[in-house]
Amino acid sequence: MTTSKTQKIIDDITAKIASGELKAGDRIPSAAEFRAQFGVSITVVRDAVNWLKATGVVKGVPGVGVFVAERAE
């Protein structure tokens, strides 16, 4: 079974949180950085970030960025 492009981004962020590479309050990469790293469309990035937001892993701050949520550690 192949992993979707969206799931690869989700897995990357959750693994970095689990390993301590990303901690509560840390900013996650921008959409442009994800697009360059994974070679995906903006839609794929948005879907992944929206899922991470919906599950409480990250929180968005309008005009500032997306950050690891406190409870994600």
Secondary structure, DSSP 8 states (H G I E B T S, - for coil): ----HHHHHHHHHHHHHHHTSS-TT-B---HHHHHHHHT--HHHHHHHHHHHHHTTSEEEETTTEEEE-GGG-
